[in-house]
C-alpha cells in the first residue's frame, strides 16, 4: 500500500470513529492548491494533530489555523460545496510538500458511508 493510500485508509478509519474532520485556513480562506492532475484540492485531516503538523512543517501553511468540522456538516455541506466548485478533497496530506490522496467529493462520501457500513 502506498503512503497516500495508507493515509487515506487512516482518514476513513479515524473519521468514522471520531465523527470529525479537520482543515486549515488563514485570513484569506481555505487552501486549495493545484494538484498534478491540474485540479484544485482542499486538504482535510482526520485529526487536529495531523493538520497542526502540516502547519508547523510546511512553509506555505505557516500562520494557518486548524478548523474542526463535524461529520454531518462535512457530508451535507462541505462535500456538495467542493463538488459544486470542481474541487477535490485531499485526505491526510503529509510530508514536507503536504501531498497525498486526492478524491472526488462524491466518491469520498460513498467511501465514508461504505466504511461506516463495514464497521457496523
C-alpha positions, 0 to 999 in steps of 0.5 A, a space after each residue: 500500500 502506498 503512503 497516500 493510500 495508507 493515509 487515506 485508509 487512516 482518514 476513513 478509519 479515524 473519521 468514522 470513529 471520531 465523527 470529525 474532520 479537520 482543515 486549515 485556513 488563514 485570513 484569506 480562506 481555505 487552501 486549495 492548491 493545484 494538484 498534478 492532475 491540474 485540479 484544485 484540492 482542499 486538504 482535510 485531516 482526520 485529526 487536529 494533530 495531523 493538520 497542526 503538523 502540516 502547519 508547523 512543517 510546511 512553509 506555505 501553511 505557516 500562520 494557518 489555523 486548524 478548523 474542526 468540522 463535524 461529520 454531518 456538516 462535512 457530508 451535507 455541506 462541505 462535500 456538495 460545496 467542493 463538488 459544486 466548485 470542481 474541487 477535490 478533497 485531499 485526505 491526510 496530506 503529509 510530508 514536507 510538500 503536504 501531498 497525498 490522496 486526492 478524491 472526488 467529493 462524491 466518491 469520498 462520501 460513498 467511501 465514508 458511508 461504505 466504511 461506516 457500513 463495514 464497521 457496523 
